[in-house]
Amino acid sequence: MDISILFKIAAIGIIITVICQILKKSDRDDIATLVSIVGLVIVLAVVVGMIGDLFNDIKSIFGLI
Amino acid sequence: MEIMKIVGVAFVTAVTAVLLKGTKPELSFAVTVAGIIVILLYIVDALQGTLAVFRTIAETTGVENGLLKVLLKIVGVGYITEFGAGILSDFGSNAVADKVALGGKIAIVLLALPVFEGLLTLVKSFLQLV
């Protein structure tokens, strides 16, 4: 749970962008959109996990049930 | 030392968000949320220390424990509401952010109701004395 997560998300973003560009150039646009959706889902899964951890921490500290 | 980390993470988040905004705007949303969460986790850790001090103060001065619990809950609700509303307004959906802020305010008023009732009963008991 440190700054490395930010770099991982940025790396995923860049890789997805590159792959999409390549697929677009070789006119496989449908696969390109698919790849970008998959990338987005992976990143959102990580972020949702982090949100869950944050809310659990806050709940335990502030006594919010 | 805590503030250095917070500012550092904030700058990295901003730069990464701008970097990703050009090609993949939705990923820049995810990076911003992740950065904010990392900062909030630092802040929550720092806050934990102060809460312990508050508890000891409450015990020594004999402040009724329920009051402190309500206070902590209100701070927690404000904390999460600010987290949500800030991100939403940052990404353009200001209307949604306002609704989240409104919801937070209502939740805080609901939490504070028992304290108001306590105050009323206190005042009533004073009036009986007079």
N, CA and C atoms of all chains as a GROMACS GRO file, in nm:
protein
  585
    1MET      N    1   0.087  -0.120   0.000
    1MET     CA    2   0.000   0.000   0.000
    1MET      C    3   0.090   0.125   0.000
    2ASP      N    4   0.159   0.138  -0.112
    2ASP     CA    5   0.245   0.255  -0.115
    2ASP      C    6   0.238   0.315  -0.254
    3ILE      N    7   0.334   0.396  -0.283
    3ILE     CA    8   0.329   0.472  -0.407
    3ILE      C    9   0.347   0.379  -0.526
    4SER      N   10   0.394   0.254  -0.499
    4SER     CA   11   0.422   0.166  -0.614
    4SER      C   12   0.292   0.138  -0.691
    5ILE      N   13   0.181   0.140  -0.619
    5ILE     CA   14   0.054   0.109  -0.687
    5ILE      C   15   0.027   0.211  -0.796
    6LEU      N   16   0.063   0.337  -0.768
    6LEU     CA   17   0.041   0.441  -0.869
    6LEU      C   18   0.120   0.410  -0.994
    7PHE      N   19   0.247   0.369  -0.974
    7PHE     CA   20   0.330   0.341  -1.091
    7PHE      C   21   0.277   0.219  -1.166
    8LYS      N   22   0.224   0.122  -1.091
    8LYS     CA   23   0.170   0.004  -1.161
    8LYS      C   24   0.053   0.046  -1.249
    9ILE      N   25  -0.036   0.128  -1.194
    9ILE     CA   26  -0.153   0.170  -1.274
    9ILE      C   27  -0.107   0.249  -1.395
   10ALA      N   28  -0.009   0.337  -1.374
   10ALA     CA   29   0.041   0.415  -1.488
   10ALA      C   30   0.101   0.322  -1.592
   11ALA      N   31   0.175   0.220  -1.545
   11ALA     CA   32   0.237   0.127  -1.640
   11ALA      C   33   0.130   0.053  -1.719
   12ILE      N   34   0.026   0.005  -1.647
   12ILE     CA   35  -0.082  -0.066  -1.718
   12ILE      C   36  -0.143   0.026  -1.822
   13GLY      N   37  -0.164   0.153  -1.783
   13GLY     CA   38  -0.225   0.246  -1.877
   13GLY      C   39  -0.142   0.261  -2.002
   14ILE      N   40  -0.011   0.276  -1.984
   14ILE     CA   41   0.075   0.297  -2.101
   14ILE      C   42   0.078   0.173  -2.188
   15ILE      N   43   0.089   0.055  -2.123
   15ILE     CA   44   0.094  -0.068  -2.202
   15ILE      C   45  -0.034  -0.083  -2.283
   16ILE      N   46  -0.147  -0.057  -2.218
   16ILE     CA   47  -0.275  -0.071  -2.288
   16ILE      C   48  -0.280   0.025  -2.407
   17THR      N   49  -0.232   0.148  -2.384
   17THR     CA   50  -0.236   0.245  -2.494
   17THR      C   51  -0.152   0.196  -2.611
   18VAL      N   52  -0.032   0.145  -2.580
   18VAL     CA   53   0.056   0.098  -2.689
   18VAL      C   54  -0.011  -0.017  -2.764
   19ILE      N   55  -0.065  -0.111  -2.688
   19ILE     CA   56  -0.127  -0.227  -2.755
   19ILE      C   57  -0.241  -0.180  -2.844
   20CYS      N   58  -0.320  -0.084  -2.791
   20CYS     CA   59  -0.435  -0.037  -2.870
   20CYS      C   60  -0.386   0.028  -2.999
   21GLN      N   61  -0.278   0.108  -2.985
   21GLN     CA   62  -0.228   0.174  -3.107
   21GLN      C   63  -0.187   0.068  -3.209
   22ILE      N   64  -0.114  -0.033  -3.162
   22ILE     CA   65  -0.067  -0.137  -3.257
   22ILE      C   66  -0.187  -0.203  -3.322
   23LEU      N   67  -0.286  -0.241  -3.239
   23LEU     CA   68  -0.402  -0.312  -3.297
   23LEU      C   69  -0.474  -0.221  -3.394
   24LYS      N   70  -0.483  -0.090  -3.360
   24LYS     CA   71  -0.555   0.001  -3.451
   24LYS      C   72  -0.483   0.009  -3.584
   25LYS      N   73  -0.347   0.015  -3.576
   25LYS     CA   74  -0.273   0.031  -3.701
   25LYS      C   75  -0.294  -0.093  -3.789
   26SER      N   76  -0.300  -0.212  -3.726
   26SER     CA   77  -0.322  -0.333  -3.809
   26SER      C   78  -0.471  -0.359  -3.822
   27ASP      N   79  -0.545  -0.253  -3.831
   27ASP     CA   80  -0.692  -0.242  -3.846
   27ASP      C   81  -0.766  -0.358  -3.778
   28ARG      N   82  -0.738  -0.383  -3.649
   28ARG     CA   83  -0.822  -0.476  -3.570
   28ARG      C   84  -0.884  -0.393  -3.458
   29ASP      N   85  -0.972  -0.301  -3.496
   29ASP     CA   86  -1.022  -0.207  -3.396
   29ASP      C   87  -1.103  -0.276  -3.288
   30ASP      N   88  -1.176  -0.383  -3.324
   30ASP     CA   89  -1.261  -0.444  -3.221
   30ASP      C   90  -1.174  -0.500  -3.109
   31ILE      N   91  -1.060  -0.566  -3.147
   31ILE     CA   92  -0.974  -0.621  -3.042
   31ILE      C   93  -0.915  -0.508  -2.959
   32ALA      N   94  -0.888  -0.394  -3.025
   32ALA     CA   95  -0.830  -0.280  -2.950
   32ALA      C   96  -0.926  -0.235  -2.841
   33THR      N   97  -1.053  -0.217  -2.875
   33THR     CA   98  -1.147  -0.174  -2.771
   33THR      C   99  -1.157  -0.279  -2.661
   34LEU      N  100  -1.150  -0.407  -2.705
   34LEU     CA  101  -1.158  -0.514  -2.604
   34LEU      C  102  -1.041  -0.503  -2.507
   35VAL      N  103  -0.923  -0.483  -2.561
   35VAL     CA  104  -0.803  -0.475  -2.476
   35VAL      C  105  -0.814  -0.357  -2.381
   36SER      N  106  -0.865  -0.244  -2.433
   36SER     CA  107  -0.872  -0.128  -2.342
   36SER      C  108  -0.974  -0.154  -2.232
   37ILE      N  109  -1.083  -0.223  -2.266
   37ILE     CA  110  -1.182  -0.255  -2.160
   37ILE      C  111  -1.120  -0.346  -2.056
   38VAL      N  112  -1.044  -0.446  -2.103
   38VAL     CA  113  -0.982  -0.540  -2.007
   38VAL      C  114  -0.888  -0.464  -1.916
   39GLY      N  115  -0.807  -0.374  -1.976
   39GLY     CA  116  -0.714  -0.297  -1.893
   39GLY      C  117  -0.787  -0.217  -1.788
   40LEU      N  118  -0.898  -0.154  -1.833
   40LEU     CA  119  -0.975  -0.072  -1.739
   40LEU      C  120  -1.028  -0.158  -1.625
   41VAL      N  121  -1.076  -0.277  -1.658
   41VAL     CA  122  -1.135  -0.364  -1.554
   41VAL      C  123  -1.028  -0.403  -1.453
   42ILE      N  124  -0.908  -0.435  -1.503
   42ILE     CA  125  -0.801  -0.475  -1.410
   42ILE      C  126  -0.772  -0.361  -1.314
   43VAL      N  127  -0.756  -0.240  -1.371
   43VAL     CA  128  -0.718  -0.126  -1.286
   43VAL      C  129  -0.829  -0.096  -1.187
   44LEU      N  130  -0.955  -0.102  -1.235
   44LEU     CA  131  -1.065  -0.071  -1.144
   44LEU      C  132  -1.073  -0.175  -1.032
   45ALA      N  133  -1.040  -0.302  -1.065
   45ALA     CA  134  -1.044  -0.404  -0.960
   45ALA      C  135  -0.944  -0.368  -0.850
   46VAL      N  136  -0.823  -0.326  -0.892
   46VAL     CA  137  -0.723  -0.289  -0.791
   46VAL      C  138  -0.774  -0.173  -0.709
   47VAL      N  139  -0.831  -0.071  -0.778
   47VAL     CA  140  -0.870   0.051  -0.706
   47VAL      C  141  -0.986   0.022  -0.612
   48VAL      N  142  -1.079  -0.063  -0.656
   48VAL     CA  143  -1.193  -0.095  -0.568
   48VAL      C  144  -1.142  -0.167  -0.443
   49GLY      N  145  -1.041  -0.256  -0.463
   49GLY     CA  146  -0.984  -0.323  -0.346
   49GLY      C  147  -0.926  -0.221  -0.249
   50MET      N  148  -0.858  -0.120  -0.305
   50MET     CA  149  -0.799  -0.018  -0.217
   50MET      C  150  -0.907   0.060  -0.144
   51ILE      N  151  -1.016   0.093  -0.217
   51ILE     CA  152  -1.125   0.169  -0.152
   51ILE      C  153  -1.181   0.087  -0.037
   52GLY      N  154  -1.197  -0.045  -0.061
   52GLY     CA  155  -1.250  -0.130   0.047
   52GLY      C  156  -1.160  -0.126   0.168
   53ASP      N  157  -1.029  -0.135   0.145
   53ASP     CA  158  -0.937  -0.130   0.260
   53ASP      C  159  -0.950   0.002   0.333
   54LEU      N  160  -0.955   0.111   0.257
   54LEU     CA  161  -0.964   0.244   0.321
   54LEU      C  162  -1.089   0.254   0.406
   55PHE      N  163  -1.202   0.207   0.351
   55PHE     CA  164  -1.328   0.220   0.427
   55PHE      C  165  -1.324   0.134   0.551
   56ASN      N  166  -1.261   0.014   0.541
   56ASN     CA  167  -1.253  -0.068   0.661
   56ASN      C  168  -1.168   0.001   0.768
   57ASP      N  169  -1.056   0.062   0.724
   57ASP     CA  170  -0.973   0.133   0.822
   57ASP      C  171  -1.053   0.242   0.890
   58ILE      N  172  -1.124   0.322   0.808
   58ILE     CA  173  -1.197   0.435   0.866
   58ILE      C  174  -1.305   0.383   0.959
   59LYS      N  175  -1.372   0.275   0.917
   59LYS     CA  176  -1.478   0.222   1.003
   59LYS      C  177  -1.420   0.179   1.137
   60SER      N  178  -1.304   0.114   1.132
   60SER     CA  179  -1.251   0.063   1.260
   60SER      C  180  -1.204   0.180   1.346
   61ILE      N  181  -1.149   0.283   1.285
   61ILE     CA  182  -1.093   0.391   1.367
   61ILE      C  183  -1.204   0.478   1.424
   62PHE      N  184  -1.301   0.518   1.340
   62PHE     CA  185  -1.399   0.614   1.386
   62PHE      C  186  -1.520   0.547   1.449
   63GLY      N  187  -1.515   0.414   1.458
   63GLY     CA  188  -1.626   0.350   1.526
   63GLY      C  189  -1.754   0.355   1.447
   64LEU      N  190  -1.744   0.382   1.316
   64LEU     CA  191  -1.867   0.380   1.235
   64LEU      C  192  -1.901   0.235   1.208
   65ILE      N  193  -2.025   0.199   1.242
   65ILE     CA  194  -2.055   0.058   1.218
   65ILE      C  195  -2.083   0.040   1.069
   66MET      N  196   0.764   1.449   0.922
   66MET     CA  197   0.806   1.372   0.803
   66MET      C  198   0.684   1.329   0.722
   67GLU      N  199   0.569   1.326   0.790
   67GLU     CA  200   0.449   1.273   0.723
   67GLU      C  201   0.412   1.361   0.604
   68ILE      N  202   0.425   1.494   0.624
   68ILE     CA  203   0.376   1.585   0.521
   68ILE      C  204   0.459   1.570   0.395
   69MET      N  205   0.586   1.538   0.409
   69MET     CA  206   0.670   1.520   0.289
   69MET      C  207   0.614   1.408   0.203
   70LYS      N  208   0.579   1.298   0.270
   70LYS     CA  209   0.528   1.184   0.193
   70LYS      C  210   0.400   1.224   0.123
   71ILE      N  211   0.314   1.294   0.197
   71ILE     CA  212   0.182   1.329   0.140
   71ILE      C  213   0.200   1.416   0.017
   72VAL      N  214   0.286   1.517   0.027
   72VAL     CA  215   0.304   1.606  -0.088
   72VAL      C  216   0.368   1.529  -0.202
   73GLY      N  217   0.462   1.440  -0.168
   73GLY     CA  218   0.527   1.363  -0.275
   73GLY      C  219   0.427   1.278  -0.350
   74VAL      N  220   0.344   1.204  -0.274
   74VAL     CA  221   0.245   1.118  -0.340
   74VAL      C  222   0.148   1.204  -0.420
   75ALA      N  223   0.114   1.321  -0.368
   75ALA     CA  224   0.017   1.406  -0.438
   75ALA      C  225   0.072   1.448  -0.573
   76PHE      N  226   0.201   1.488  -0.575
   76PHE     CA  227   0.258   1.532  -0.703
   76PHE      C  228   0.265   1.416  -0.801
   77VAL      N  229   0.307   1.299  -0.750
   77VAL     CA  230   0.316   1.184  -0.842
   77VAL      C  231   0.180   1.153  -0.899
   78THR      N  232   0.076   1.159  -0.813
   78THR     CA  233  -0.060   1.130  -0.862
   78THR      C  234  -0.101   1.229  -0.969
   79ALA      N  235  -0.071   1.357  -0.945
   79ALA     CA  236  -0.114   1.459  -1.042
   79ALA      C  237  -0.045   1.436  -1.175
   80VAL      N  238   0.087   1.410  -1.169
   80VAL     CA  239   0.160   1.392  -1.295
   80VAL      C  240   0.108   1.269  -1.368
   81THR      N  241   0.088   1.160  -1.294
   81THR     CA  242   0.039   1.037  -1.360
   81THR      C  243  -0.098   1.060  -1.419
   82ALA      N  244  -0.183   1.133  -1.346
   82ALA     CA  245  -0.319   1.156  -1.398
   82ALA      C  246  -0.312   1.236  -1.527
   83VAL      N  247  -0.225   1.339  -1.529
   83VAL     CA  248  -0.217   1.419  -1.652
   83VAL      C  249  -0.162   1.333  -1.764
   84LEU      N  250  -0.063   1.249  -1.730
   84LEU     CA  251  -0.004   1.163  -1.833
   84LEU      C  252  -0.110   1.074  -1.896
   85LEU      N  253  -0.197   1.017  -1.813
   85LEU     CA  254  -0.293   0.920  -1.865
   85LEU      C  255  -0.415   0.989  -1.923
   86LYS      N  256  -0.435   1.119  -1.885
   86LYS     CA  257  -0.558   1.184  -1.931
   86LYS      C  258  -0.558   1.196  -2.082
   87GLY      N  259  -0.439   1.216  -2.141
   87GLY     CA  260  -0.435   1.233  -2.286
   87GLY      C  261  -0.487   1.111  -2.357
   88THR      N  262  -0.437   0.992  -2.320
   88THR     CA  263  -0.474   0.873  -2.398
   88THR      C  264  -0.594   0.802  -2.338
   89LYS      N  265  -0.593   0.784  -2.206
   89LYS     CA  266  -0.700   0.702  -2.146
   89LYS      C  267  -0.761   0.780  -2.028
   90PRO      N  268  -0.861   0.864  -2.052
   90PRO     CA  269  -0.914   0.946  -1.942
   90PRO      C  270  -0.966   0.861  -1.826
   91GLU      N  271  -1.026   0.743  -1.857
   91GLU     CA  272  -1.083   0.668  -1.744
   91GLU      C  273  -0.972   0.614  -1.653
   92LEU      N  274  -0.855   0.582  -1.713
   92LEU     CA  275  -0.746   0.532  -1.629
   92LEU      C  276  -0.693   0.645  -1.541
   93SER      N  277  -0.698   0.768  -1.593
   93SER     CA  278  -0.649   0.879  -1.508
   93SER      C  279  -0.741   0.895  -1.388
   94PHE      N  280  -0.871   0.862  -1.405
   94PHE     CA  281  -0.962   0.862  -1.290
   94PHE      C  282  -0.914   0.761  -1.187
   95ALA      N  283  -0.878   0.641  -1.234
   95ALA     CA  284  -0.837   0.536  -1.141
   95ALA      C  285  -0.708   0.576  -1.070
   96VAL      N  286  -0.615   0.639  -1.142
   96VAL     CA  287  -0.488   0.678  -1.078
   96VAL      C  288  -0.516   0.783  -0.972
   97THR      N  289  -0.607   0.881  -1.004
   97THR     CA  290  -0.635   0.984  -0.904
   97THR      C  291  -0.694   0.922  -0.778
   98VAL      N  292  -0.789   0.829  -0.797
   98VAL     CA  293  -0.852   0.767  -0.680
   98VAL      C  294  -0.746   0.691  -0.600
   99ALA      N  295  -0.658   0.619  -0.671
   99ALA     CA  296  -0.557   0.542  -0.598
   99ALA      C  297  -0.465   0.635  -0.520
  100GLY      N  298  -0.425   0.746  -0.583
  100GLY     CA  299  -0.336   0.840  -0.514
  100GLY      C  300  -0.402   0.898  -0.391
  101ILE      N  301  -0.531   0.934  -0.406
  101ILE     CA  302  -0.601   0.993  -0.291
  101ILE      C  303  -0.612   0.892  -0.178
  102ILE      N  304  -0.633   0.764  -0.216
  102ILE     CA  305  -0.645   0.662  -0.111
  102ILE      C  306  -0.513   0.647  -0.037
  103VAL      N  307  -0.401   0.648  -0.111
  103VAL     CA  308  -0.271   0.633  -0.045
  103VAL      C  309  -0.252   0.749   0.053
  104ILE      N  310  -0.288   0.872   0.009
  104ILE     CA  311  -0.270   0.987   0.098
  104ILE      C  312  -0.360   0.973   0.220
  105LEU      N  313  -0.486   0.932   0.196
  105LEU     CA  314  -0.579   0.920   0.310
  105LEU      C  315  -0.529   0.815   0.409
  106LEU      N  316  -0.468   0.708   0.357
  106LEU     CA  317  -0.419   0.605   0.450
  106LEU      C  318  -0.308   0.664   0.537
  107TYR      N  319  -0.219   0.745   0.478
  107TYR     CA  320  -0.118   0.810   0.562
  107TYR      C  321  -0.185   0.894   0.669
  108ILE      N  322  -0.288   0.971   0.626
  108ILE     CA  323  -0.352   1.064   0.721
  108ILE      C  324  -0.421   0.983   0.831
  109VAL      N  325  -0.484   0.873   0.793
  109VAL     CA  326  -0.558   0.795   0.894
  109VAL      C  327  -0.458   0.740   0.996
  110ASP      N  328  -0.341   0.695   0.947
  110ASP     CA  329  -0.242   0.646   1.043
  110ASP      C  330  -0.204   0.757   1.140
  111ALA      N  331  -0.178   0.878   1.085
  111ALA     CA  332  -0.137   0.990   1.173
  111ALA      C  333  -0.250   1.023   1.269
  112LEU      N  334  -0.374   1.010   1.221
  112LEU     CA  335  -0.489   1.049   1.304
  112LEU      C  336  -0.505   0.952   1.421
  113GLN      N  337  -0.463   0.827   1.399
  113GLN     CA  338  -0.485   0.726   1.502
  113GLN      C  339  -0.417   0.768   1.632
  114GLY      N  340  -0.298   0.828   1.620
  114GLY     CA  341  -0.226   0.871   1.739
  114GLY      C  342  -0.307   0.975   1.815
  115THR      N  343  -0.361   1.072   1.741
  115THR     CA  344  -0.431   1.180   1.811
  115THR      C  345  -0.557   1.126   1.880
  116LEU      N  346  -0.620   1.024   1.819
  116LEU     CA  347  -0.745   0.975   1.880
  116LEU      C  348  -0.715   0.916   2.017
  117ALA      N  349  -0.599   0.849   2.030
  117ALA     CA  350  -0.566   0.791   2.161
  117ALA      C  351  -0.558   0.903   2.265
  118VAL      N  352  -0.497   1.016   2.224
  118VAL     CA  353  -0.484   1.127   2.319
  118VAL      C  354  -0.624   1.177   2.356
  119PHE      N  355  -0.712   1.187   2.256
  119PHE     CA  356  -0.847   1.234   2.286
  119PHE      C  357  -0.913   1.145   2.390
  120ARG      N  358  -0.893   1.011   2.374
  120ARG     CA  359  -0.959   0.918   2.469
  120ARG      C  360  -0.907   0.943   2.609
  121THR      N  361  -0.774   0.959   2.623
  121THR     CA  362  -0.723   0.978   2.759
  121THR      C  363  -0.777   1.109   2.816
  122ILE      N  364  -0.782   1.213   2.733
  122ILE     CA  365  -0.837   1.341   2.783
  122ILE      C  366  -0.980   1.321   2.828
  123ALA      N  367  -1.057   1.246   2.747
  123ALA     CA  368  -1.198   1.226   2.781
  123ALA      C  369  -1.208   1.154   2.916
  124GLU      N  370  -1.121   1.053   2.936
  124GLU     CA  371  -1.131   0.979   3.063
  124GLU      C  372  -1.094   1.071   3.179
  125THR      N  373  -0.985   1.145   3.164
  125THR     CA  374  -0.943   1.226   3.280
  125THR      C  375  -1.048   1.332   3.309
  126THR      N  376  -1.101   1.401   3.207
  126THR     CA  377  -1.195   1.510   3.237
  126THR      C  378  -1.336   1.456   3.262
  127GLY      N  379  -1.354   1.323   3.246
  127GLY     CA  380  -1.486   1.269   3.280
  127GLY      C  381  -1.592   1.304   3.178
  128VAL      N  382  -1.548   1.340   3.056
  128VAL     CA  383  -1.650   1.368   2.953
  128VAL      C  384  -1.723   1.238   2.925
  129GLU      N  385  -1.854   1.247   2.910
  129GLU     CA  386  -1.933   1.125   2.891
  129GLU      C  387  -1.889   1.058   2.762
  130ASN      N  388  -1.868   0.924   2.767
  130ASN     CA  389  -1.807   0.853   2.655
  130ASN      C  390  -1.892   0.863   2.530
  131GLY      N  391  -2.027   0.864   2.546
  131GLY     CA  392  -2.113   0.867   2.428
  131GLY      C  393  -2.084   0.988   2.343
  132LEU      N  394  -2.055   1.101   2.414
  132LEU     CA  395  -2.031   1.226   2.340
  132LEU      C  396  -1.912   1.210   2.248
  133LEU      N  397  -1.806   1.148   2.303
  133LEU     CA  398  -1.684   1.134   2.222
  133LEU      C  399  -1.710   1.043   2.103
  134LYS      N  400  -1.791   0.937   2.126
  134LYS     CA  401  -1.820   0.845   2.015
  134LYS      C  402  -1.890   0.921   1.904
  135VAL      N  403  -1.990   1.002   1.940
  135VAL     CA  404  -2.064   1.076   1.836
  135VAL      C  405  -1.967   1.168   1.763
  136LEU      N  406  -1.878   1.231   1.839
  136LEU     CA  407  -1.783   1.323   1.775
  136LEU      C  408  -1.698   1.248   1.674
  137LEU      N  409  -1.649   1.131   1.714
  137LEU     CA  410  -1.564   1.052   1.622
  137LEU      C  411  -1.643   1.011   1.499
  138LYS      N  412  -1.767   0.970   1.519
  138LYS     CA  413  -1.847   0.927   1.404
  138LYS      C  414  -1.866   1.043   1.308
  139ILE      N  415  -1.893   1.162   1.363
  139ILE     CA  416  -1.915   1.277   1.275
  139ILE      C  417  -1.790   1.307   1.195
  140VAL      N  418  -1.674   1.297   1.262
  140VAL     CA  419  -1.549   1.322   1.189
  140VAL      C  420  -1.532   1.217   1.079
  141GLY      N  421  -1.567   1.092   1.111
  141GLY     CA  422  -1.553   0.986   1.010
  141GLY      C  423  -1.643   1.010   0.891
  142VAL      N  424  -1.769   1.048   0.919
  142VAL     CA  425  -1.862   1.072   0.808
  142VAL      C  426  -1.812   1.188   0.724
  143GLY      N  427  -1.764   1.293   0.791
  143GLY     CA  428  -1.711   1.406   0.715
  143GLY      C  429  -1.593   1.364   0.628
  144TYR      N  430  -1.511   1.277   0.684
  144TYR     CA  431  -1.391   1.229   0.615
  144TYR      C  432  -1.430   1.160   0.484
  145ILE      N  433  -1.525   1.067   0.493
  145ILE     CA  434  -1.560   0.988   0.374
  145ILE      C  435  -1.636   1.076   0.275
  146THR      N  436  -1.724   1.164   0.327
  146THR     CA  437  -1.798   1.250   0.235
  146THR      C  438  -1.703   1.338   0.156
  147GLU      N  439  -1.603   1.391   0.225
  147GLU     CA  440  -1.506   1.477   0.156
  147GLU      C  441  -1.431   1.397   0.050
  148PHE      N  442  -1.397   1.272   0.084
  148PHE     CA  443  -1.327   1.184  -0.010
  148PHE      C  444  -1.410   1.166  -0.137
  149GLY      N  445  -1.537   1.133  -0.121
  149GLY     CA  446  -1.621   1.108  -0.239
  149GLY      C  447  -1.648   1.234  -0.317
  150ALA      N  448  -1.690   1.341  -0.245
  150ALA     CA  449  -1.730   1.462  -0.316
  150ALA      C  450  -1.611   1.523  -0.390
  151GLY      N  451  -1.493   1.515  -0.328
  151GLY     CA  452  -1.376   1.575  -0.392
  151GLY      C  453  -1.345   1.508  -0.524
  152ILE      N  454  -1.346   1.374  -0.524
  152ILE     CA  455  -1.311   1.304  -0.648
  152ILE      C  456  -1.417   1.331  -0.754
  153LEU      N  457  -1.544   1.327  -0.714
  153LEU     CA  458  -1.652   1.345  -0.812
  153LEU      C  459  -1.643   1.484  -0.874
  154SER      N  460  -1.622   1.586  -0.790
  154SER     CA  461  -1.618   1.721  -0.849
  154SER      C  462  -1.494   1.736  -0.933
  155ASP      N  463  -1.387   1.665  -0.899
  155ASP     CA  464  -1.265   1.674  -0.979
  155ASP      C  465  -1.289   1.621  -1.119
  156PHE      N  466  -1.378   1.524  -1.134
  156PHE     CA  467  -1.398   1.465  -1.268
  156PHE      C  468  -1.527   1.515  -1.330
  157GLY      N  469  -1.567   1.637  -1.291
  157GLY     CA  470  -1.666   1.704  -1.373
  157GLY      C  471  -1.808   1.682  -1.329
  158SER      N  472  -1.837   1.576  -1.253
  158SER     CA  473  -1.979   1.557  -1.219
  158SER      C  474  -2.007   1.631  -1.089
  159ASN      N  475  -2.021   1.764  -1.103
  159ASN     CA  476  -2.038   1.846  -0.982
  159ASN      C  477  -2.173   1.820  -0.918
  160ALA      N  478  -2.275   1.794  -1.001
  160ALA     CA  479  -2.407   1.772  -0.943
  160ALA      C  480  -2.401   1.653  -0.848
  161VAL      N  481  -2.335   1.545  -0.892
  161VAL     CA  482  -2.330   1.427  -0.807
  161VAL      C  483  -2.253   1.459  -0.680
  162ALA      N  484  -2.144   1.538  -0.696
  162ALA     CA  485  -2.064   1.572  -0.578
  162ALA      C  486  -2.147   1.649  -0.476
  163ASP      N  487  -2.231   1.743  -0.528
  163ASP     CA  488  -2.315   1.818  -0.433
  163ASP      C  489  -2.410   1.725  -0.360
  164LYS      N  490  -2.466   1.626  -0.433
  164LYS     CA  491  -2.560   1.535  -0.367
  164LYS      C  492  -2.487   1.456  -0.259
  165VAL      N  493  -2.364   1.414  -0.288
  165VAL     CA  494  -2.290   1.338  -0.187
  165VAL      C  495  -2.265   1.427  -0.066
  166ALA      N  496  -2.231   1.554  -0.091
  166ALA     CA  497  -2.207   1.644   0.022
  166ALA      C  498  -2.335   1.662   0.103
  167LEU      N  499  -2.448   1.675   0.033
  167LEU     CA  500  -2.576   1.691   0.103
  167LEU      C  501  -2.603   1.568   0.190
  168GLY      N  502  -2.580   1.450   0.130
  168GLY     CA  503  -2.601   1.325   0.205
  168GLY      C  504  -2.514   1.322   0.329
  169GLY      N  505  -2.390   1.367   0.316
  169GLY     CA  506  -2.300   1.369   0.431
  169GLY      C  507  -2.351   1.461   0.539
  170LYS      N  508  -2.402   1.579   0.496
  170LYS     CA  509  -2.452   1.672   0.597
  170LYS      C  510  -2.569   1.611   0.672
  171ILE      N  511  -2.662   1.550   0.594
  171ILE     CA  512  -2.779   1.490   0.661
  171ILE      C  513  -2.734   1.382   0.758
  172ALA      N  514  -2.635   1.301   0.717
  172ALA     CA  515  -2.589   1.194   0.806
  172ALA      C  516  -2.533   1.254   0.934
  173ILE      N  517  -2.460   1.367   0.920
  173ILE     CA  518  -2.402   1.428   1.039
  173ILE      C  519  -2.511   1.481   1.129
  174VAL      N  520  -2.614   1.542   1.070
  174VAL     CA  521  -2.724   1.594   1.154
  174VAL      C  522  -2.790   1.478   1.228
  175LEU      N  523  -2.808   1.366   1.156
  175LEU     CA  524  -2.871   1.251   1.222
  175LEU      C  525  -2.786   1.205   1.340
  176LEU      N  526  -2.654   1.205   1.318
  176LEU     CA  527  -2.568   1.158   1.427
  176LEU      C  528  -2.573   1.253   1.545
  177ALA      N  529  -2.594   1.383   1.515
  177ALA     CA  530  -2.585   1.481   1.624
  177ALA      C  531  -2.716   1.492   1.701
  178LEU      N  532  -2.824   1.430   1.651
  178LEU     CA  533  -2.953   1.447   1.719
  178LEU      C  534  -2.948   1.408   1.866
  179PRO      N  535  -2.890   1.290   1.903
  179PRO     CA  536  -2.891   1.256   2.045
  179PRO      C  537  -2.827   1.364   2.131
  180VAL      N  538  -2.724   1.430   2.075
  180VAL     CA  539  -2.657   1.533   2.156
  180VAL      C  540  -2.753   1.648   2.181
  181PHE      N  541  -2.832   1.682   2.078
  181PHE     CA  542  -2.929   1.790   2.097
  181PHE      C  543  -3.028   1.754   2.207
  182GLU      N  544  -3.076   1.624   2.198
  182GLU     CA  545  -3.173   1.583   2.300
  182GLU      C  546  -3.110   1.593   2.439
  183GLY      N  547  -2.983   1.549   2.449
  183GLY     CA  548  -2.917   1.557   2.580
  183GLY      C  549  -2.915   1.700   2.629
  184LEU      N  550  -2.885   1.792   2.536
  184LEU     CA  551  -2.880   1.934   2.575
  184LEU      C  552  -3.017   1.978   2.625
  185LEU      N  553  -3.121   1.938   2.553
  185LEU     CA  554  -3.256   1.981   2.593
  185LEU      C  555  -3.289   1.931   2.732
  186THR      N  556  -3.261   1.801   2.757
  186THR     CA  557  -3.295   1.749   2.890
  186THR      C  558  -3.214   1.824   2.995
  187LEU      N  559  -3.089   1.857   2.961
  187LEU     CA  560  -3.006   1.930   3.059
  187LEU      C  561  -3.072   2.064   3.092
  188VAL      N  562  -3.112   2.137   2.987
  188VAL     CA  563  -3.170   2.270   3.009
  188VAL      C  564  -3.299   2.255   3.089
  189LYS      N  565  -3.378   2.150   3.055
  189LYS     CA  566  -3.504   2.132   3.127
  189LYS      C  567  -3.475   2.110   3.276
  190SER      N  568  -3.374   2.027   3.303
  190SER     CA  569  -3.346   2.000   3.446
  190SER      C  570  -3.305   2.130   3.514
  191PHE      N  571  -3.229   2.216   3.444
  191PHE     CA  572  -3.192   2.345   3.508
  191PHE      C  573  -3.317   2.425   3.538
  192LEU      N  574  -3.410   2.426   3.439
  192LEU     CA  575  -3.531   2.509   3.461
  192LEU      C  576  -3.608   2.456   3.582
  193GLN      N  577  -3.613   2.319   3.594
  193GLN     CA  578  -3.684   2.266   3.712
  193GLN      C  579  -3.622   2.322   3.840
  194LEU      N  580  -3.487   2.334   3.838
  194LEU     CA  581  -3.422   2.379   3.964
  194LEU      C  582  -3.467   2.519   3.999
  195VAL      N  583  -3.482   2.603   3.891
  195VAL     CA  584  -3.508   2.745   3.921
  195VAL      C  585  -3.641   2.761   3.992
   0.00000   0.00000   0.00000
